[in-house]
Amino acid sequence: MNEPEENAGRIEVRVPMSGVFYRSPAPDQPPYVEVGDVVKKKQVLGLLETMKVFQKIKSPSNGTIVEIVPNNETALKDNDLVFVLEKG
Amino acid sequence: MFSKILVANRGEIAHRIIRACRELGIRSVAIYSEADRDSLHLALADEQVCIGPPVSTKSYLNMEGIIDAARRTGVGAIHPGYGYLAENAAFARACEKAGIVFIGPTPDNLHLAGDKLTAKRIVQEKGVPVIPSSPSGVGSVAEAERIAEEMGYPVMVKASGGGGGRGIRMCQDRDMLLEEFPIARMEARAGFGNDEVYIEKYIVHPRHIEFQILADRHSHVTHLGDRECTIQRRYQKLIEESPSPTITTDLRKVMGDAAVHVAKAVNYVNAGTVEFLLDGDGHFYFMEINARIQVEHPVTELTTGIDLVKEQIRLASGGELDYSFDGIQRRGWAIECRINAEDPDRNFLPSPGKIESYRPPGGFGVRLDTHLYQGYELPVFYDSLIAKLISYDLTRDGAIRIMRRALQEFRVAPIKTTIPLHLKIMDDSSFQRGDFDTGFIERFVPDEDDDE
């Protein structure tokens, strides 16, 4: 994933290429994370499907999920913002 | 013979089928998703029907929508191509119920080919060797873990309904299994609409040899020779050729007979492929039946002179198979390079985008099956295969030289493709000697790590 942009403890997670965003490993399973969750560095936050290849979207740092920008199954463009974390 | 066929696919294989229809004097109906409005297969077909939104599960996997389109356009048959609904028994049954011919194997054939474990059991009972695997689908990570421990690592997690190398994950150890298992299921569901997976023992560095099968509805079965598909990356074939540079005439005869034996044992109908692994000691193991036209079918077409797609259509309409491998004049050598929109320098990540510059190769001994054109925007929703470049000559060396020249001519920019990788392989002395196994590609790509 792209280098996070930091701004007073706020970390943005963006996608490295266009693709379809998934919040959970399967439609019948709970999302990887919800707003308010405390996450660890390298924890899987979601999946990005580009041309049938799935990439894990991982947390760049320890922190708390502040915002999940796109809905599940949204088609994203290169560098779109997906998660906002508060460093902690 | 049919007067109109619906082509339930997109990309290069849609072109391939539409072209066969045109040559046979059959009208063609193209289907497309909202993301494919600018796709070239729409222009080649006689009629076009929009089938749904971009996501495959709502368009190219939308059975009801496709059957409905077939009814509305009054087609006699549906050709599913490869992938999507090609090996979906429920779809083949739905076609049957709607009075539309499914151009491919019977629903029972598809069911069995999709049920790889039962297929293995039947084949094993007929005395053909098979690879050890879990006796049935594996429903949980805990169960996967237990089976893998018993079998011993490395193991593979494979989609029961899969094919085309998707939904397969190799796991070196327990940690990998725990992480990869759910993703294998996700890929299985996304690709095939069925998330059942099973565990199979991983045979280290084998060669992958397969036999093309044709069978009519009157119990005639033949094979059309072998294809060597050993050069793969992550179970995705990159280069295929026919004949195999490694198997002897005697082994070809034994394996070809085994392939026909397998097809007969399951009452196979239409075109299919019997896949084997060949280990370093010359032992072969049945792997699976691919109950569809395969991506690499052109190398068989060029060396046998038989148009497999036209044969599929002819056999589906009740035609008889009146020739066998021994009777056809197999001649020369054919090599196929799969050109993918992937970046070999970035761990083969997909490379979607707009094709700003496009210059296709041509000339003697070159066949190019592609849906690309200048200005085409590659959608993110579908496969990264953008072209199949096939070379043909009387000798393997000649086919390699033609392939190298054609790859040098081929320009697709600014997206990244596997063209530079194929050029390196054509220049490799082991490849030129025909001396390779499924680990061959590791020499050309950096250590794989998809965790970044």
Interface residues (C-beta under 8 A of the other chain):
Chain A: M1 P16 M17 S18 G19 V20 Y22 P25 A26 P27 Q29 K42 L47 E49 T50 M51 K52 V53 F54 Q55 K56 K58 E73 A75
Chain B: P54 V55 R166 P182 I183 R185 M186 E187 R189 A190 G191 D195 A341 L349 P350 S351 P352 L378 V380 F381 Y382 D383 S384 D450 D451 E452
